[in-house]
Amino acid sequence: MSLKSKHLLIADYLRRQIAENQLPPRHMLESEAELCERFSVSRGPVRQALLSLEGEGRIYRVPGRGSFVADPAETPASTLTRTENPQGTRLWVFPVGESSSTSHMLEGLLRGIEQKAAEYGVALVVGSLSNPGGIRSLVQRGDVAGIFTWASDASGFDDEFFSSVPKIWLMNRRRPWEHNWELPWDVVSSDNDAIGGMAARYLVENGQTNLAFLNLAVEDPSATNRLPGFLYTAHTLGARVTVIDDSGRNACEGPYPIPPKLVQDGVDRLLALKPRPTGVFIPSDTMTVMIQPLLQKRGVKVGEEMLIISCNNYESVLAVLDPRPASIDMNCEEIGRRAGDLMAYRMQGKSALPPLTICAPPRLALPPAGGKNR
């Protein structure tokens, strides 16, 4: 099976059938028992998948009969109000954008939140930002006990309609020019200061004292946010640091993919430094996979003449590099668990406290023996 959680696979399967019109409006879906047999799972993942599709307004459920494809001509409210929640199960809703659905970071967050959802007796619904009407209907019906948003997906839930529902912003990304956009929500995120400090310590402890911070991710504030911890720890340990940070260059629509010309320019600037740095922190694996091969083409013996450490521990990306660099794992599963604990606390009516910000400690992911992929 894919790395995706089982309930996400089931939801994707049903979503495709509906999108391709294999299941027309008002058509009955396979029963829970049939879906359990098809995917070799228990009823838990099947019910989570059905709740997700209901939250998106794609299906509606009729107690005692089954689940049916919603008619797009009807409003989400008119289809969703047909169903009941006889067990009175409270829901945690996690709406995500289509581009985020395969993110390895999202997978870690979901694993952590799912563990806590089971512990606290709530059901986790992974909805779609492309169809927020269904989520609004669930909130209006009173089933939603909390909403999680992540990365840049928060803006759809900042209006008055959702004000009574606890919300937690995961992996928040505040861009420098949006510093006044402060949502009154709890935040659970990676500890970027600790990530930067861990990168500097790794390089210095491996004998490197002439360091560089190389960030070419245009418009990605999470990468830049790792710089202060890197600088502080490196200077504390007596290392020299040169900073090449292009995050303020508004040269493309988003952080990735970085235009090849900008990558080449960043490599040229790094290699032109005198003396040339022997330890480099590239604060994103997606950047590292573009920069390291260019360094090697320029004759740099990565791992010998220049030690690289990256961030995010994105295994499928790092797998193409040889030698494979060390990377810092943001510990997304632990972020999800801490978010679940905080949401359970807010569910108890603990709203008097101001918004909290909680960080999870990162982990160092060392390369295989010898630093090579096998």
C-alpha positions as a LaTeX table, in Angstrom:
\begin{tabular}{lrrr}
\hline
Residue & $x$ (\AA) & $y$ (\AA) & $z$ (\AA) \\
\hline
Met1 & 0.00 & 0.00 & 0.00 \\
Ser2 & 0.97 & 3.61 & $-0.45$ \\
Leu3 & 2.47 & 5.68 & 2.34 \\
Lys4 & $-0.91$ & 7.36 & 2.56 \\
Ser5 & $-3.11$ & 6.56 & 5.54 \\
Lys6 & $-5.69$ & 3.91 & 4.69 \\
His7 & $-8.66$ & 6.22 & 5.06 \\
Leu8 & $-7.07$ & 8.66 & 2.58 \\
Leu9 & $-6.66$ & 5.86 & 0.02 \\
Ile10 & $-10.30$ & 4.85 & 0.42 \\
Ala11 & $-11.46$ & 8.47 & 0.12 \\
Asp12 & $-9.33$ & 8.97 & $-3.03$ \\
Tyr13 & $-10.79$ & 5.79 & $-4.56$ \\
Leu14 & $-14.38$ & 6.97 & $-4.01$ \\
Arg15 & $-13.53$ & 10.53 & $-5.08$ \\
Arg16 & $-12.19$ & 9.26 & $-8.42$ \\
Gln17 & $-15.31$ & 7.15 & $-9.02$ \\
Ile18 & $-17.52$ & 10.15 & $-8.37$ \\
Ala19 & $-15.38$ & 12.52 & $-10.49$ \\
Glu20 & $-15.33$ & 10.09 & $-13.43$ \\
Asn21 & $-19.13$ & 9.69 & $-13.18$ \\
Gln22 & $-18.81$ & 5.97 & $-12.45$ \\
Leu23 & $-21.07$ & 6.79 & $-9.50$ \\
Pro24 & $-23.76$ & 9.27 & $-10.65$ \\
Pro25 & $-25.79$ & 11.45 & $-8.25$ \\
Arg26 & $-27.98$ & 9.53 & $-5.77$ \\
His27 & $-26.12$ & 6.31 & $-6.59$ \\
Met28 & $-25.48$ & 4.11 & $-3.55$ \\
Leu29 & $-21.83$ & 3.57 & $-2.63$ \\
Glu30 & $-20.38$ & 0.21 & $-1.71$ \\
Ser31 & $-21.32$ & $-0.78$ & 1.80 \\
Glu32 & $-18.89$ & $-0.38$ & 4.69 \\
Ala33 & $-18.42$ & $-4.16$ & 4.73 \\
Glu34 & $-17.60$ & $-4.22$ & 1.01 \\
Leu35 & $-15.09$ & $-1.38$ & 1.35 \\
Cys36 & $-13.49$ & $-3.15$ & 4.33 \\
Glu37 & $-13.04$ & $-6.26$ & 2.21 \\
Arg38 & $-11.78$ & $-4.35$ & $-0.84$ \\
Phe39 & $-9.05$ & $-2.53$ & 1.14 \\
Ser40 & $-8.41$ & $-5.22$ & 3.81 \\
Val41 & $-9.11$ & $-2.79$ & 6.64 \\
Ser42 & $-11.33$ & $-2.52$ & 9.69 \\
Arg43 & $-14.42$ & $-0.31$ & 9.73 \\
Gly44 & $-12.54$ & 2.62 & 11.33 \\
Pro45 & $-10.68$ & 3.80 & 8.18 \\
Val46 & $-13.79$ & 3.24 & 6.04 \\
Arg47 & $-15.93$ & 5.41 & 8.33 \\
Gln48 & $-13.24$ & 8.12 & 8.38 \\
Ala49 & $-13.17$ & 8.14 & 4.57 \\
Leu50 & $-16.95$ & 8.45 & 4.38 \\
Leu51 & $-16.95$ & 11.27 & 6.93 \\
Ser52 & $-14.31$ & 13.07 & 4.85 \\
Leu53 & $-16.42$ & 12.83 & 1.69 \\
Glu54 & $-19.50$ & 13.92 & 3.61 \\
Gly55 & $-17.59$ & 16.93 & 4.92 \\
Glu56 & $-16.71$ & 17.84 & 1.32 \\
Gly57 & $-20.38$ & 17.63 & 0.32 \\
Arg58 & $-19.69$ & 14.78 & $-2.14$ \\
Ile59 & $-21.92$ & 12.20 & $-0.44$ \\
Tyr60 & $-24.76$ & 12.01 & 2.06 \\
Arg61 & $-25.70$ & 9.18 & 4.40 \\
Val62 & $-29.12$ & 7.75 & 5.18 \\
Pro63 & $-29.16$ & 5.88 & 8.51 \\
Gly64 & $-29.99$ & 2.22 & 8.03 \\
Arg65 & $-29.59$ & 2.37 & 4.25 \\
Gly66 & $-26.08$ & 3.52 & 3.38 \\
Ser67 & $-24.13$ & 6.32 & 1.68 \\
Phe68 & $-25.14$ & 8.00 & $-1.57$ \\
Val69 & $-23.51$ & 10.35 & $-4.11$ \\
Ala70 & $-24.67$ & 13.94 & $-3.58$ \\
Asp71 & $-26.27$ & 15.83 & $-6.44$ \\
Pro72 & $-24.01$ & 18.81 & $-7.35$ \\
Ala73 & $-27.15$ & 20.81 & $-8.14$ \\
Glu74 & $-28.16$ & 20.68 & $-4.49$ \\
Thr75 & $-26.50$ & 22.79 & $-1.81$ \\
Pro76 & $-24.16$ & 20.99 & 0.61 \\
Ala77 & $-26.52$ & 21.84 & 3.46 \\
Ser78 & $-29.51$ & 20.19 & 1.79 \\
Thr79 & $-27.64$ & 16.93 & 1.32 \\
Leu80 & $-25.79$ & 16.86 & 4.62 \\
Thr81 & $-28.79$ & 17.58 & 6.79 \\
Arg82 & $-30.37$ & 14.33 & 5.66 \\
Thr83 & $-27.85$ & 12.36 & 7.70 \\
Glu84 & $-27.69$ & 11.88 & 11.41 \\
Asn85 & $-24.90$ & 11.19 & 13.85 \\
Pro86 & $-26.64$ & 8.69 & 16.13 \\
Gln87 & $-23.56$ & 7.96 & 18.22 \\
Gly88 & $-23.03$ & 11.67 & 18.88 \\
Thr89 & $-19.40$ & 11.37 & 17.79 \\
Arg90 & $-17.62$ & 14.72 & 17.77 \\
Leu91 & $-15.49$ & 15.52 & 14.72 \\
Trp92 & $-12.08$ & 17.05 & 14.20 \\
Val93 & $-11.94$ & 18.50 & 10.69 \\
Phe94 & $-8.69$ & 18.90 & 8.77 \\
Pro95 & $-9.34$ & 20.56 & 5.38 \\
Val96 & $-6.41$ & 20.57 & 2.94 \\
Gly97 & $-5.75$ & 21.86 & $-0.55$ \\
Glu98 & $-5.34$ & 19.47 & $-3.46$ \\
Ser99 & $-1.63$ & 20.29 & $-3.82$ \\
Ser100 & $-1.05$ & 19.32 & $-0.17$ \\
Ser101 & $-2.73$ & 15.92 & $-0.24$ \\
Thr102 & 0.44 & 13.95 & $-1.00$ \\
Ser103 & 2.84 & 15.90 & 1.19 \\
His104 & 5.03 & 13.72 & 3.41 \\
Met105 & 4.72 & 16.39 & 6.12 \\
Leu106 & 0.92 & 16.14 & 6.00 \\
Glu107 & 1.17 & 12.36 & 6.38 \\
Gly108 & 3.15 & 12.76 & 9.60 \\
Leu109 & 0.72 & 15.34 & 10.98 \\
Leu110 & $-2.24$ & 13.07 & 10.23 \\
Arg111 & $-0.64$ & 10.08 & 11.93 \\
Gly112 & $-0.11$ & 12.08 & 15.10 \\
Ile113 & $-3.61$ & 13.61 & 15.11 \\
Glu114 & $-5.21$ & 10.23 & 14.35 \\
Gln115 & $-3.52$ & 8.73 & 17.42 \\
Lys116 & $-4.94$ & 11.47 & 19.62 \\
Ala117 & $-8.38$ & 11.35 & 17.96 \\
Ala118 & $-8.61$ & 7.67 & 18.90 \\
Glu119 & $-7.39$ & 8.43 & 22.43 \\
Tyr120 & $-9.99$ & 11.19 & 22.98 \\
Gly121 & $-12.89$ & 9.42 & 21.24 \\
Val122 & $-13.38$ & 11.79 & 18.31 \\
Ala123 & $-13.42$ & 11.11 & 14.58 \\
Leu124 & $-10.96$ & 12.84 & 12.24 \\
Val125 & $-12.40$ & 14.12 & 8.95 \\
Val126 & $-9.91$ & 15.08 & 6.23 \\
Gly127 & $-11.88$ & 17.46 & 4.01 \\
Ser128 & $-11.13$ & 19.44 & 0.88 \\
Leu129 & $-10.60$ & 23.18 & 0.66 \\
Ser130 & $-12.10$ & 23.06 & $-2.83$ \\
Asn131 & $-15.53$ & 22.38 & $-1.33$ \\
Pro132 & $-15.79$ & 24.26 & 1.99 \\
Gly133 & $-19.59$ & 24.29 & 1.93 \\
Gly134 & $-19.77$ & 20.78 & 3.34 \\
Ile135 & $-17.49$ & 21.73 & 6.22 \\
Arg136 & $-19.64$ & 24.76 & 7.00 \\
Ser137 & $-22.67$ & 22.48 & 7.11 \\
Leu138 & $-20.98$ & 20.15 & 9.59 \\
Val139 & $-20.14$ & 23.15 & 11.77 \\
Gln140 & $-23.69$ & 24.46 & 11.52 \\
Arg141 & $-25.01$ & 21.05 & 12.53 \\
Gly142 & $-22.90$ & 21.19 & 15.69 \\
Asp143 & $-20.79$ & 18.09 & 14.96 \\
Val144 & $-17.41$ & 19.83 & 14.69 \\
Ala145 & $-15.38$ & 20.04 & 17.88 \\
Gly146 & $-12.26$ & 21.51 & 16.29 \\
Ile147 & $-10.62$ & 22.53 & 13.01 \\
Phe148 & $-6.97$ & 22.03 & 12.05 \\
Thr149 & $-5.42$ & 24.02 & 9.22 \\
Trp150 & $-1.86$ & 23.89 & 8.02 \\
Ala151 & 0.81 & 25.82 & 6.14 \\
Ser152 & $-0.91$ & 28.48 & 4.02 \\
Asp153 & $-4.40$ & 26.94 & 4.16 \\
Ala154 & $-5.66$ & 28.99 & 7.12 \\
Ser155 & $-7.31$ & 31.95 & 5.41 \\
Gly156 & $-10.56$ & 30.15 & 4.55 \\
Phe157 & $-11.53$ & 29.76 & 8.20 \\
Asp158 & $-10.88$ & 33.20 & 9.63 \\
Asp159 & $-14.42$ & 34.60 & 9.31 \\
Glu160 & $-17.05$ & 35.01 & 12.00 \\
Phe161 & $-18.88$ & 31.80 & 11.06 \\
Phe162 & $-16.08$ & 29.64 & 12.50 \\
Ser163 & $-15.36$ & 31.83 & 15.52 \\
Ser164 & $-16.98$ & 29.47 & 18.03 \\
Val165 & $-14.97$ & 26.42 & 16.92 \\
Pro166 & $-11.45$ & 25.88 & 18.36 \\
Lys167 & $-8.85$ & 26.13 & 15.61 \\
Ile168 & $-5.20$ & 25.10 & 15.51 \\
Trp169 & $-2.82$ & 26.28 & 12.80 \\
Leu170 & $-0.16$ & 23.68 & 12.02 \\
Met171 & 3.19 & 24.46 & 10.38 \\
Asn172 & 2.19 & 28.10 & 10.11 \\
Arg173 & 3.91 & 30.16 & 7.44 \\
Arg174 & 4.00 & 33.89 & 8.02 \\
Arg175 & 5.67 & 35.72 & 5.19 \\
Pro176 & 7.67 & 38.88 & 6.02 \\
Trp177 & 5.25 & 41.16 & 4.15 \\
Glu178 & 2.29 & 39.62 & 6.01 \\
His179 & 3.58 & 40.36 & 9.51 \\
Asn180 & 0.32 & 42.13 & 10.42 \\
Trp181 & $-1.78$ & 39.07 & 9.56 \\
Glu182 & $-2.15$ & 37.60 & 13.04 \\
Leu183 & $-4.92$ & 35.05 & 13.46 \\
Pro184 & $-6.15$ & 34.55 & 17.05 \\
Trp185 & $-5.55$ & 30.80 & 16.88 \\
Asp186 & $-3.37$ & 28.30 & 18.65 \\
Val187 & $-0.26$ & 27.34 & 16.68 \\
Val188 & 1.58 & 24.02 & 16.80 \\
Ser189 & 4.63 & 23.96 & 14.58 \\
Ser190 & 8.21 & 22.92 & 14.05 \\
Asp191 & 10.88 & 24.58 & 16.20 \\
Asn192 & 12.81 & 26.51 & 13.56 \\
Asp193 & 15.30 & 27.91 & 16.08 \\
Ala194 & 16.11 & 24.39 & 17.25 \\
Ile195 & 16.40 & 23.20 & 13.63 \\
Gly196 & 18.93 & 25.93 & 12.83 \\
Gly197 & 20.86 & 25.23 & 16.02 \\
Met198 & 20.95 & 21.49 & 15.31 \\
Ala199 & 22.30 & 22.13 & 11.80 \\
Ala200 & 25.11 & 24.37 & 13.08 \\
Arg201 & 26.04 & 21.94 & 15.85 \\
Tyr202 & 26.18 & 19.02 & 13.42 \\
Leu203 & 28.57 & 20.87 & 11.09 \\
Val204 & 30.85 & 22.14 & 13.86 \\
Glu205 & 30.97 & 18.79 & 15.64 \\
Asn206 & 32.08 & 17.27 & 12.34 \\
Gly207 & 35.04 & 19.62 & 12.15 \\
Gln208 & 33.64 & 22.48 & 10.06 \\
Thr209 & 34.15 & 26.03 & 11.34 \\
Asn210 & 33.72 & 28.02 & 8.09 \\
Leu211 & 29.98 & 27.74 & 7.47 \\
Ala212 & 27.38 & 29.04 & 5.04 \\
Phe213 & 23.61 & 29.32 & 5.18 \\
Leu214 & 22.31 & 28.90 & 1.62 \\
Asn215 & 18.61 & 29.63 & 1.11 \\
Leu216 & 17.33 & 30.10 & $-2.44$ \\
Ala217 & 13.65 & 29.43 & $-1.66$ \\
Val218 & 11.88 & 32.54 & $-2.87$ \\
Glu219 & 8.82 & 33.39 & $-0.76$ \\
Asp220 & 9.29 & 30.48 & 1.67 \\
Pro221 & 9.50 & 32.01 & 5.17 \\
Ser222 & 9.91 & 28.66 & 6.93 \\
Ala223 & 13.41 & 28.31 & 5.45 \\
Thr224 & 14.48 & 31.81 & 6.49 \\
Asn225 & 13.09 & 31.24 & 9.98 \\
Arg226 & 15.82 & 28.63 & 10.52 \\
Leu227 & 18.57 & 31.23 & 10.16 \\
Pro228 & 18.54 & 32.85 & 13.66 \\
Gly229 & 19.10 & 29.56 & 15.47 \\
Phe230 & 21.83 & 28.62 & 12.99 \\
Leu231 & 23.66 & 31.92 & 13.48 \\
Tyr232 & 23.39 & 31.89 & 17.27 \\
Thr233 & 24.65 & 28.33 & 17.71 \\
Ala234 & 27.41 & 28.68 & 15.13 \\
His235 & 28.74 & 31.87 & 16.74 \\
Thr236 & 28.47 & 30.33 & 20.21 \\
Leu237 & 30.61 & 27.43 & 19.00 \\
Gly238 & 33.18 & 29.78 & 17.46 \\
Ala239 & 32.32 & 29.19 & 13.80 \\
Arg240 & 32.27 & 31.77 & 11.01 \\
Val241 & 29.02 & 32.09 & 8.99 \\
Thr242 & 28.27 & 33.60 & 5.58 \\
Val243 & 24.59 & 34.06 & 4.71 \\
Ile244 & 23.19 & 33.75 & 1.19 \\
Asp245 & 19.45 & 34.25 & 1.58 \\
Asp246 & 17.23 & 34.94 & $-1.43$ \\
Ser247 & 13.91 & 34.67 & 0.40 \\
Gly248 & 13.18 & 38.35 & $-0.18$ \\
Arg249 & 13.56 & 38.13 & $-3.95$ \\
Asn250 & 10.02 & 38.16 & $-5.33$ \\
Ala251 & 11.11 & 36.57 & $-8.60$ \\
Cys252 & 8.55 & 33.79 & $-9.00$ \\
Glu253 & 5.05 & 32.92 & $-7.88$ \\
Gly254 & 5.99 & 30.48 & $-5.13$ \\
Pro255 & 8.86 & 28.79 & $-3.33$ \\
Tyr256 & 9.17 & 25.79 & $-5.70$ \\
Pro257 & 10.33 & 25.01 & $-8.25$ \\
Ile258 & 13.17 & 27.48 & $-8.00$ \\
Pro259 & 14.13 & 28.77 & $-11.48$ \\
Pro260 & 17.37 & 27.08 & $-12.66$ \\
Lys261 & 19.00 & 30.47 & $-13.21$ \\
Leu262 & 18.52 & 31.36 & $-9.52$ \\
Val263 & 19.94 & 28.01 & $-8.43$ \\
Gln264 & 22.99 & 28.45 & $-10.67$ \\
Asp265 & 23.45 & 32.00 & $-9.39$ \\
Gly266 & 23.32 & 30.80 & $-5.77$ \\
Val267 & 25.91 & 28.09 & $-6.43$ \\
Asp268 & 28.17 & 30.63 & $-8.16$ \\
Arg269 & 27.99 & 32.96 & $-5.17$ \\
Leu270 & 28.74 & 30.14 & $-2.74$ \\
Leu271 & 31.79 & 28.96 & $-4.69$ \\
Ala272 & 33.07 & 32.53 & $-5.11$ \\
Leu273 & 33.41 & 33.01 & $-1.35$ \\
Lys274 & 36.96 & 33.37 & $-0.02$ \\
Pro275 & 37.74 & 31.22 & 1.85 \\
Arg276 & 35.20 & 28.75 & 0.51 \\
Pro277 & 32.86 & 27.39 & 3.22 \\
Thr278 & 33.39 & 23.76 & 4.14 \\
Gly279 & 30.05 & 23.29 & 5.93 \\
Val280 & 26.72 & 24.36 & 4.38 \\
Phe281 & 23.19 & 24.35 & 5.76 \\
Ile282 & 20.56 & 24.23 & 2.99 \\
Pro283 & 17.28 & 24.59 & 4.93 \\
Ser284 & 15.08 & 22.45 & 2.64 \\
Asp285 & 15.59 & 19.06 & 0.97 \\
Thr286 & 13.83 & 20.36 & $-2.14$ \\
Met287 & 16.59 & 22.96 & $-2.48$ \\
Thr288 & 19.34 & 20.49 & $-1.64$ \\
Val289 & 18.36 & 18.13 & $-4.46$ \\
Met290 & 18.90 & 21.00 & $-6.94$ \\
Ile291 & 22.04 & 22.49 & $-5.40$ \\
Gln292 & 24.16 & 19.43 & $-4.56$ \\
Pro293 & 24.34 & 18.04 & $-8.13$ \\
Leu294 & 25.44 & 21.47 & $-9.43$ \\
Leu295 & 28.19 & 21.62 & $-6.82$ \\
Gln296 & 29.37 & 18.17 & $-7.87$ \\
Lys297 & 29.36 & 19.17 & $-11.55$ \\
Arg298 & 31.62 & 22.08 & $-10.58$ \\
Gly299 & 34.10 & 19.60 & $-9.09$ \\
Val300 & 33.20 & 19.95 & $-5.40$ \\
Lys301 & 33.63 & 16.69 & $-3.49$ \\
Val302 & 30.50 & 16.80 & $-1.37$ \\
Gly303 & 31.02 & 14.99 & 1.90 \\
Glu304 & 34.79 & 15.53 & 1.77 \\
Glu305 & 35.57 & 19.11 & 0.74 \\
Met306 & 32.11 & 20.37 & 1.66 \\
Leu307 & 29.75 & 18.89 & 4.23 \\
Ile308 & 26.04 & 19.57 & 3.65 \\
Ile309 & 23.13 & 19.29 & 6.04 \\
Ser310 & 19.57 & 19.69 & 4.83 \\
Cys311 & 16.10 & 19.83 & 6.40 \\
Asn312 & 12.70 & 18.08 & 6.26 \\
Asn313 & 14.01 & 14.47 & 5.90 \\
Tyr314 & 12.05 & 14.03 & 2.67 \\
Glu315 & 13.29 & 10.50 & 1.92 \\
Ser316 & 12.04 & 10.17 & $-1.66$ \\
Val317 & 13.81 & 13.44 & $-2.57$ \\
Leu318 & 17.07 & 12.66 & $-0.78$ \\
Ala319 & 17.19 & 9.18 & $-2.32$ \\
Val320 & 18.53 & 10.57 & $-5.62$ \\
Leu321 & 21.58 & 12.16 & $-3.97$ \\
Asp322 & 24.95 & 10.45 & $-3.62$ \\
Pro323 & 26.35 & 11.01 & $-1.10$ \\
Arg324 & 23.14 & 11.47 & 0.78 \\
Pro325 & 23.40 & 14.36 & 3.24 \\
Ala326 & 22.20 & 14.43 & 6.82 \\
Ser327 & 18.80 & 16.04 & 7.18 \\
Ile328 & 16.74 & 17.37 & 10.07 \\
Asp329 & 13.36 & 15.76 & 10.60 \\
Met330 & 10.78 & 18.31 & 11.77 \\
Asn331 & 9.04 & 15.52 & 13.73 \\
Cys332 & 5.62 & 16.08 & 12.14 \\
Glu333 & 4.03 & 13.12 & 13.89 \\
Glu334 & 4.90 & 14.62 & 17.27 \\
Ile335 & 3.56 & 17.98 & 16.08 \\
Gly336 & 0.28 & 16.21 & 15.28 \\
Arg337 & 0.16 & 14.55 & 18.69 \\
Arg338 & 0.76 & 17.84 & 20.51 \\
Ala339 & $-1.92$ & 19.50 & 18.39 \\
Gly340 & $-4.36$ & 16.74 & 19.32 \\
Asp341 & $-3.67$ & 17.19 & 23.03 \\
Leu342 & $-4.14$ & 20.95 & 22.73 \\
Met343 & $-7.39$ & 20.55 & 20.79 \\
Ala344 & $-8.73$ & 18.18 & 23.44 \\
Tyr345 & $-7.88$ & 20.81 & 26.06 \\
Arg346 & $-9.75$ & 23.49 & 24.12 \\
Met347 & $-12.75$ & 21.15 & 23.75 \\
Gln348 & $-13.12$ & 21.26 & 27.52 \\
Gly349 & $-14.09$ & 24.89 & 27.22 \\
Lys350 & $-10.63$ & 26.19 & 28.11 \\
Ser351 & $-10.94$ & 29.28 & 25.95 \\
Ala352 & $-9.96$ & 31.88 & 28.54 \\
Leu353 & $-6.26$ & 31.43 & 27.88 \\
Pro354 & $-4.85$ & 33.50 & 25.01 \\
Pro355 & $-3.70$ & 31.67 & 21.86 \\
Leu356 & $-0.80$ & 29.32 & 22.55 \\
Thr357 & 2.23 & 28.53 & 20.40 \\
Ile358 & 3.73 & 25.07 & 20.89 \\
Cys359 & 6.79 & 23.64 & 19.13 \\
Ala360 & 7.94 & 20.05 & 18.80 \\
Pro361 & 11.66 & 19.17 & 19.01 \\
Pro362 & 13.32 & 18.21 & 15.70 \\
Arg363 & 15.37 & 15.04 & 15.15 \\
Leu364 & 18.65 & 14.54 & 13.31 \\
Ala365 & 18.37 & 12.02 & 10.47 \\
Leu366 & 21.86 & 10.79 & 9.62 \\
Pro367 & 22.70 & 9.37 & 6.18 \\
Pro368 & 23.33 & 5.64 & 5.74 \\
Ala369 & 26.77 & 4.30 & 6.62 \\
Gly370 & 29.30 & 6.00 & 4.40 \\
Gly371 & 26.76 & 8.68 & 3.51 \\
Lys372 & 25.74 & 6.93 & 0.27 \\
Asn373 & 22.41 & 5.71 & $-0.98$ \\
Arg374 & 22.39 & 2.03 & $-1.77$ \\
\hline
\end{tabular}
